[in-house]
Amino acid sequence: MKRGIIILFLLIILTNFSLANQASLSPSDVSVVVDSHAPSIEILSPLNQSYALTILVNYTVIDPTLDSTWYSLDNQPNLTIFGPFELTLTEGGHHLIIYANDSFSRINFSEVSFNINSSLGPYCGNNNCDTNENCSNCPSDCGECSYCGDGNCDSDETCSTCEDDCGECSPDDEEKPPQDNEIIILTRDFTLSPSTLKITSTPGQTQTQKITVENIGETSLNINFEISPTIILFSKLNQENLFLGPGEKKDIGIIFDIPEKTTPNVYTGNILAKSGNLYKALYLSIEIESSEPLFDVLVTIPSEYLTVYPGDIIPAEIEIIDVGNVGIVKTSIEKIIKDFEDKIILEKKQNLSINGKINFTEILNIPKNILPGKYVFYVTVNYENKTAISSQEFEVKTNYPLRILIISIIMGIIIILLIIIYLIKKRKKPKKK
């Protein structure tokens, strides 16, 4: 009996230790993705034709292990993108290339040449749904209007309002009048997509990004937006409030206008969306580097370290390349962790000699007293008043998962009970004469 109790005790301890390690070091669900090709890219807009000054850049990228997407316009520096965006361009011909790579470092691209002619102005048929156009007066740019009988059960249609598109209502679908003293609770909620956004830019540059706001509740919402003071100098919204009916979603534009005299750095902040007591935040990092920097820098945090706990370490991989052919030089390097209130959490500085290209791993010690949340790690390379920057986001979670704490408490109680049972049986066992 005693031997069995000891073996059971050891098994429980080993099981508990294994569960704790698994929860803190690896995800509980494992999926296998087979990816044998580079990303597939299609540029939907612009096409090989003439446009007015402002164009919408729209594209699709298909790859199960997509890592990042960026573009180059007229051989200018690459800029990271996360979705459709607008460009305001000068007269004449332009050449756009959109690149994408996957987690296996396979790169593909798609390109298009087009022309800007300001005399055209907005017109129906320019592939842009301009402010004076809609589905009624310009379906070629804005798409066909939805209506009852078009064969699609749209978000504003139900079996009650449009049986032709949504089918006949079943008894469960029919609306029933509320009974006496019956309380009807309607849910209120909305989403922002994406929830985080990284912008790469240079002083004097302007670009627009779109975010999607969707009402996923059962009541109409008035939503107001506020930009945090840390990034209000660089960003503004094309509208500061929005009305959404149940199930409705709309896009709003964020215009990033970087002043000419902006000091290159990574600036963080958020856009807060509020509706009554509902709050949602879009986390923004604005990566501003010098025009035509002499170096290119790439920061990579391995995927297994994108979520960590206080006191953990992050091995960040850093690559610096001399793109200006400056030869052997001594550069000034800064390695910084910031939160999304633009506060510096960790900062390291060093002078580093570079000859062509250098790779190294920087071990980041996450402070034990750090708060849970999203953070940005970035590296700046400074030489001759030119600054190159690269950054990556990561997340810090609570130090000890609640699930493991509960398991540990249950296991401890079981061990104590087994010891008590053993001692009681030992006391009752008759002594041999």
C-alpha positions as CSV (number, residue, x, y, z in Angstrom):
1,M,0.0,0.0,0.0
2,K,2.8,2.4,1.0
3,R,4.7,1.7,-2.3
4,G,1.5,2.3,-4.3
5,I,0.8,5.6,-2.5
6,I,4.4,6.8,-3.2
7,I,4.2,5.8,-7.0
8,L,0.8,7.6,-7.3
9,F,2.2,10.7,-5.5
10,L,5.2,10.8,-8.0
11,L,2.8,10.4,-11.0
12,I,0.6,13.3,-9.9
13,I,3.6,15.6,-9.4
14,L,5.1,14.7,-12.9
15,T,1.7,15.2,-14.5
16,N,1.2,18.6,-12.9
17,F,4.7,19.7,-13.9
18,S,4.2,18.5,-17.5
19,L,0.8,20.4,-17.8
20,A,2.4,23.6,-16.4
21,N,5.2,23.5,-18.9
22,Q,2.9,22.7,-21.9
23,A,0.7,25.7,-21.0
24,S,3.6,28.1,-20.7
25,L,5.7,26.9,-23.6
26,S,3.4,25.7,-26.3
27,P,-0.2,26.1,-27.5
28,S,-2.8,23.5,-26.7
29,D,-4.0,23.1,-30.2
30,V,-1.6,22.0,-33.0
31,S,-2.4,22.4,-36.7
32,V,-0.4,21.3,-39.7
33,V,-0.4,23.5,-42.8
34,V,0.9,22.3,-46.1
35,D,2.3,25.2,-48.2
36,S,4.4,24.3,-51.3
37,H,4.1,27.6,-53.2
38,A,5.0,31.3,-52.9
39,P,2.1,33.7,-52.3
40,S,-0.3,34.3,-55.2
41,I,-0.9,38.0,-55.8
42,E,-3.5,39.8,-58.0
43,I,-3.8,43.5,-58.3
44,L,-7.5,44.5,-58.7
45,S,-6.9,48.2,-58.9
46,P,-5.3,50.2,-60.5
47,L,-5.4,48.7,-64.0
48,N,-3.3,49.6,-67.0
49,Q,-5.3,52.8,-67.8
50,S,-5.6,56.5,-66.9
51,Y,-6.9,57.8,-63.6
52,A,-7.5,61.1,-61.8
53,L,-5.1,62.2,-59.1
54,T,-6.3,59.8,-56.3
55,I,-6.5,56.1,-56.9
56,L,-7.5,53.1,-54.8
57,V,-5.0,50.3,-54.6
58,N,-6.8,47.1,-54.0
59,Y,-5.3,43.6,-54.3
60,T,-5.7,40.0,-53.1
61,V,-2.9,37.7,-51.7
62,I,-3.5,34.0,-51.2
63,D,-1.1,31.9,-49.1
64,P,-1.8,29.7,-46.0
65,T,1.4,30.9,-44.3
66,L,1.4,34.5,-45.4
67,D,4.0,36.6,-43.5
68,S,3.9,40.1,-44.9
69,T,2.9,42.3,-47.8
70,W,4.6,45.5,-49.1
71,Y,4.7,47.7,-52.2
72,S,7.1,49.9,-54.2
73,L,6.0,52.8,-56.3
74,D,8.3,54.1,-59.1
75,N,11.3,52.4,-57.5
76,Q,10.8,54.3,-54.2
77,P,11.5,52.6,-50.8
78,N,9.3,49.6,-49.9
79,L,6.3,50.3,-47.7
80,T,4.5,47.6,-45.7
81,I,0.7,47.3,-46.3
82,F,-2.2,45.5,-44.6
83,G,-5.1,46.0,-47.0
84,P,-6.5,48.4,-49.6
85,F,-5.3,52.0,-49.5
86,E,-5.4,55.3,-51.5
87,L,-2.6,57.1,-53.2
88,T,-2.6,60.7,-54.4
89,L,0.0,61.0,-57.2
90,T,1.5,63.4,-59.7
91,E,0.7,63.7,-63.4
92,G,2.3,61.1,-65.7
93,G,3.1,57.4,-65.7
94,H,3.6,55.3,-62.6
95,H,4.7,51.8,-62.0
96,L,3.4,49.8,-58.9
97,I,4.8,46.5,-57.6
98,I,3.1,44.6,-54.8
99,Y,5.2,42.0,-53.0
100,A,4.3,39.2,-50.5
101,N,6.3,36.6,-48.7
102,D,5.4,33.6,-46.6
103,S,6.8,32.1,-43.4
104,F,9.2,30.0,-45.6
105,S,10.8,33.3,-47.0
106,R,9.3,32.6,-50.5
107,I,8.6,35.9,-52.3
108,N,6.3,36.7,-55.2
109,F,5.1,39.9,-56.8
110,S,2.6,41.4,-59.2
111,E,3.1,44.7,-61.1
112,V,1.1,47.2,-63.1
113,S,1.7,50.4,-65.0
114,F,-0.8,53.2,-65.2
115,N,-1.2,56.9,-65.9
116,I,-2.4,59.9,-63.9
117,N,-4.3,62.6,-65.8
118,S,-5.8,65.3,-63.6
119,S,-8.0,66.6,-66.4
120,L,-10.1,63.4,-66.1
121,G,-11.4,64.2,-62.7
122,P,-13.8,61.8,-61.0
123,Y,-16.0,60.0,-63.5
124,C,-18.2,56.9,-63.7
125,G,-16.0,54.1,-65.1
126,N,-12.7,55.0,-63.4
127,N,-12.9,52.0,-61.1
128,N,-13.2,54.3,-58.1
129,C,-16.5,54.8,-56.2
130,D,-16.1,58.5,-55.7
131,T,-18.1,60.7,-53.3
132,N,-20.7,61.7,-55.8
133,E,-21.2,58.1,-57.0
134,N,-23.3,55.2,-55.7
135,C,-24.7,51.9,-56.8
136,S,-27.7,53.7,-58.5
137,N,-25.9,56.2,-60.7
138,C,-22.6,54.3,-61.2
139,P,-22.8,50.5,-60.8
140,S,-19.6,49.9,-62.8
141,D,-17.6,51.7,-60.0
142,C,-19.7,51.1,-56.9
143,G,-21.3,47.7,-57.7
144,E,-24.9,46.6,-58.3
145,C,-27.5,47.8,-55.8
146,S,-29.1,45.1,-53.7
147,Y,-32.9,44.7,-53.8
148,C,-35.6,42.3,-52.9
149,G,-35.7,39.8,-55.7
150,D,-32.0,39.8,-56.7
151,G,-31.5,36.3,-55.4
152,N,-29.3,37.3,-52.4
153,C,-30.6,37.5,-48.9
154,D,-28.8,40.7,-47.8
155,S,-28.1,41.8,-44.3
156,D,-31.1,44.1,-44.3
157,E,-33.5,41.4,-45.5
158,T,-35.3,38.6,-43.6
159,C,-37.8,36.0,-44.5
160,S,-40.4,38.4,-43.2
161,T,-39.4,41.4,-45.4
162,C,-38.2,39.5,-48.5
163,E,-39.5,35.9,-48.9
164,D,-38.2,35.8,-52.6
165,D,-34.6,36.1,-51.5
166,C,-34.6,34.6,-48.0
167,G,-37.2,31.9,-48.3
168,E,-40.4,31.2,-46.4
169,C,-40.3,31.8,-42.6
170,S,-40.5,28.7,-40.4
171,P,-42.5,28.8,-37.2
172,D,-39.3,29.4,-35.3
173,D,-38.4,32.4,-37.5
174,E,-41.7,34.3,-37.0
175,E,-41.6,37.2,-34.6
176,K,-43.7,36.6,-31.5
177,P,-45.1,39.5,-29.6
178,P,-43.7,39.8,-26.1
179,Q,-45.8,38.3,-23.3
180,D,-46.9,40.2,-20.2
181,N,-43.9,40.9,-17.8
182,E,-41.5,39.3,-20.4
183,I,-38.1,41.0,-20.5
184,I,-36.4,41.2,-23.9
185,I,-32.6,41.8,-23.8
186,L,-30.9,43.0,-27.0
187,T,-27.2,42.6,-27.2
188,R,-24.9,45.5,-28.0
189,D,-21.4,44.9,-29.5
190,F,-19.2,45.9,-32.4
191,T,-15.8,44.9,-33.8
192,L,-12.8,46.8,-35.4
193,S,-10.8,45.1,-38.1
194,P,-7.9,45.0,-38.0
195,S,-7.2,45.3,-34.3
196,T,-3.6,46.4,-34.8
197,L,-2.0,48.3,-37.6
198,K,1.6,49.1,-38.5
199,I,2.4,52.0,-40.8
200,T,5.8,52.5,-42.5
201,S,6.5,55.9,-43.8
202,T,9.0,58.7,-44.3
203,P,8.8,62.5,-43.5
204,G,6.6,64.4,-46.0
205,Q,4.7,61.3,-47.1
206,T,0.9,60.9,-47.0
207,Q,-1.1,57.6,-47.2
208,T,-4.5,56.3,-46.3
209,Q,-5.5,53.1,-44.6
210,K,-9.0,51.7,-44.1
211,I,-10.5,50.0,-41.1
212,T,-13.8,48.1,-40.9
213,V,-16.3,48.7,-38.2
214,E,-19.1,46.1,-37.8
215,N,-22.2,46.1,-35.6
216,I,-22.5,42.5,-34.4
217,G,-25.3,43.3,-31.9
218,E,-29.0,43.5,-32.1
219,T,-29.4,47.3,-31.6
220,S,-28.3,50.4,-33.6
221,L,-25.1,52.0,-32.4
222,N,-23.7,55.6,-32.5
223,I,-19.9,55.1,-32.4
224,N,-17.4,57.9,-31.7
225,F,-13.7,57.8,-32.4
226,E,-10.8,59.4,-30.6
227,I,-7.1,59.4,-31.6
228,S,-4.6,59.3,-28.7
229,P,-2.4,62.4,-28.3
230,T,0.8,60.4,-29.0
231,I,-0.1,60.0,-32.7
232,I,-2.5,62.8,-33.4
233,L,0.2,64.8,-35.1
234,F,0.5,62.1,-37.8
235,S,-3.0,60.8,-38.2
236,K,-6.6,62.0,-38.7
237,L,-9.9,60.3,-39.5
238,N,-12.1,61.0,-42.5
239,Q,-15.1,60.9,-40.0
240,E,-15.2,61.0,-36.2
241,N,-18.5,59.3,-35.7
242,L,-20.5,56.5,-37.3
243,F,-24.1,55.2,-37.1
244,L,-24.5,51.4,-37.7
245,G,-27.7,49.4,-37.7
246,P,-27.8,45.8,-36.5
247,G,-25.5,43.7,-38.7
248,E,-24.3,46.7,-40.7
249,K,-20.6,47.4,-41.3
250,K,-18.8,50.4,-42.8
251,D,-15.2,51.4,-43.6
252,I,-13.6,54.6,-42.3
253,G,-10.3,56.0,-43.5
254,I,-7.2,56.9,-41.5
255,I,-5.1,59.5,-43.2
256,F,-1.4,59.4,-42.2
257,D,0.3,62.7,-43.1
258,I,3.9,62.8,-41.8
259,P,5.4,66.4,-41.4
260,E,8.6,67.1,-43.2
261,K,10.6,67.8,-40.0
262,T,9.5,64.6,-38.1
263,T,12.3,62.9,-36.3
264,P,12.6,59.3,-37.5
265,N,11.3,56.9,-34.8
266,V,8.5,54.5,-34.0
267,Y,5.5,56.3,-32.6
268,T,2.7,54.3,-30.9
269,G,-0.8,55.0,-29.9
270,N,-4.4,53.9,-30.4
271,I,-7.7,54.9,-31.9
272,L,-10.5,54.4,-29.3
273,A,-14.0,53.6,-30.6
274,K,-16.8,54.3,-28.0
275,S,-20.5,53.6,-28.0
276,G,-22.0,54.1,-24.6
277,N,-20.2,51.8,-22.2
278,L,-18.6,49.8,-25.1
279,Y,-15.0,50.4,-25.9
280,K,-12.8,49.0,-28.6
281,A,-9.2,50.0,-29.4
282,L,-7.2,49.9,-32.7
283,Y,-3.5,49.7,-31.7
284,L,-1.2,51.8,-34.1
285,S,2.5,51.8,-34.6
286,I,3.9,54.4,-37.0
287,E,7.4,53.5,-38.2
288,I,9.0,56.7,-39.7
289,E,12.5,56.3,-41.2
290,S,14.7,58.7,-43.2
291,S,14.2,59.0,-47.0
292,E,16.7,56.9,-48.8
293,P,18.4,55.5,-45.7
294,L,21.9,54.1,-46.1
295,F,21.1,50.9,-44.3
296,D,18.2,48.4,-44.3
297,V,17.3,46.7,-41.1
298,L,15.0,43.7,-40.4
299,V,13.7,42.6,-37.0
300,T,12.2,39.1,-36.6
301,I,10.8,37.6,-33.5
302,P,10.3,33.8,-33.8
303,S,6.6,32.9,-33.8
304,E,6.9,30.9,-30.5
305,Y,8.0,34.1,-28.7
306,L,5.3,36.4,-30.0
307,T,3.3,35.7,-26.8
308,V,5.4,35.7,-23.6
309,Y,5.0,36.1,-19.8
310,P,6.7,38.5,-17.4
311,G,10.3,37.5,-16.7
312,D,10.6,35.5,-20.0
313,I,13.2,36.2,-22.6
314,I,12.8,36.9,-26.3
315,P,15.6,36.1,-28.8
316,A,15.0,38.8,-31.5
317,E,16.9,38.2,-34.8
318,I,18.3,41.3,-36.3
319,E,19.8,41.8,-39.8
320,I,21.4,45.0,-41.0
321,I,22.4,45.5,-44.7
322,D,24.5,48.3,-46.2
323,V,22.3,49.4,-49.1
324,G,24.3,52.6,-49.7
325,N,27.6,50.9,-50.3
326,V,29.3,53.0,-47.6
327,G,31.9,50.4,-46.7
328,I,33.2,49.7,-43.2
329,V,31.6,52.3,-40.9
330,K,30.6,52.6,-37.2
331,T,26.9,53.1,-36.7
332,S,24.8,54.0,-33.7
333,I,22.2,51.3,-32.8
334,E,19.2,51.7,-30.6
335,K,17.0,48.7,-29.4
336,I,13.8,49.7,-27.7
337,I,10.6,48.2,-26.4
338,K,7.5,50.5,-26.2
339,D,4.0,50.0,-25.1
340,F,1.0,51.5,-27.1
341,E,1.0,54.6,-25.0
342,D,4.4,55.5,-26.5
343,K,6.2,54.8,-23.2
344,I,9.7,53.2,-23.4
345,I,9.9,50.0,-21.3
346,L,13.4,48.9,-22.3
347,E,16.2,50.7,-24.1
348,K,19.7,49.7,-25.2
349,K,22.2,51.7,-27.1
350,Q,25.5,50.6,-28.7
351,N,28.0,51.5,-31.4
352,L,28.4,48.8,-34.1
353,S,30.8,48.5,-37.0
354,I,29.2,47.2,-40.1
355,N,30.9,45.9,-43.3
356,G,28.3,45.1,-45.9
357,K,25.9,42.9,-43.8
358,I,25.6,41.7,-40.2
359,N,23.3,39.3,-38.4
360,F,23.0,38.9,-34.7
361,T,20.5,37.8,-32.0
362,E,19.5,40.2,-29.3
363,I,18.2,38.6,-26.1
364,L,15.4,40.7,-24.6
365,N,14.8,40.2,-20.9
366,I,11.1,41.0,-20.3
367,P,10.7,42.8,-16.9
368,K,9.0,40.8,-14.2
369,N,6.8,43.7,-13.3
370,I,5.6,44.4,-16.8
371,L,1.9,44.8,-17.3
372,P,0.0,42.4,-19.6
373,G,-0.7,43.9,-23.1
374,K,0.7,44.5,-26.5
375,Y,4.2,45.9,-27.1
376,V,6.5,46.9,-29.9
377,F,10.2,46.0,-30.2
378,Y,12.2,48.1,-32.7
379,V,15.7,48.8,-33.9
380,T,17.1,52.0,-35.3
381,V,20.4,52.2,-37.3
382,N,21.8,55.7,-37.4
383,Y,24.6,57.0,-39.7
384,E,25.3,60.4,-41.2
385,N,21.9,61.8,-40.2
386,K,20.1,58.9,-41.9
387,T,18.0,56.5,-39.8
388,A,16.7,53.0,-40.8
389,I,14.1,51.3,-38.7
390,S,12.4,48.0,-38.3
391,S,9.9,46.8,-35.7
392,Q,7.7,43.9,-34.6
393,E,4.8,43.6,-32.2
394,F,4.5,41.0,-29.4
395,E,2.2,40.4,-26.5
396,V,2.7,39.8,-22.8
397,K,0.2,37.7,-20.9
398,T,-0.4,37.1,-17.2
399,N,2.5,35.3,-15.5
400,Y,0.7,32.2,-14.3
401,P,-2.2,30.8,-16.3
402,L,-5.4,30.4,-14.2
403,R,-6.0,26.9,-15.6
404,I,-2.7,25.7,-14.3
405,L,-3.2,27.3,-11.0
406,I,-6.6,25.5,-10.6
407,I,-5.1,22.2,-11.7
408,S,-2.2,22.6,-9.1
409,I,-4.7,23.3,-6.3
410,I,-6.8,20.2,-7.2
411,M,-3.7,18.0,-7.4
412,G,-2.5,19.3,-4.0
413,I,-5.9,18.6,-2.4
414,I,-5.8,15.0,-3.9
415,I,-2.3,14.4,-2.5
416,I,-3.3,15.6,1.0
417,L,-6.4,13.4,1.0
418,L,-4.4,10.3,-0.1
419,I,-1.8,11.0,2.7
420,I,-4.6,11.3,5.3
421,I,-6.3,8.0,4.1
422,Y,-2.9,6.2,4.3
423,L,-2.2,7.5,7.8
424,I,-5.8,6.4,9.0
425,K,-5.4,2.9,7.6
426,K,-1.9,2.6,9.1
427,R,-3.2,3.5,12.5
428,K,-6.1,1.0,12.3
429,K,-3.9,-1.9,11.2
430,P,-3.5,-4.4,14.1
431,K,-0.1,-5.0,15.4
432,K,1.4,-8.5,15.1
433,K,2.0,-10.3,18.3
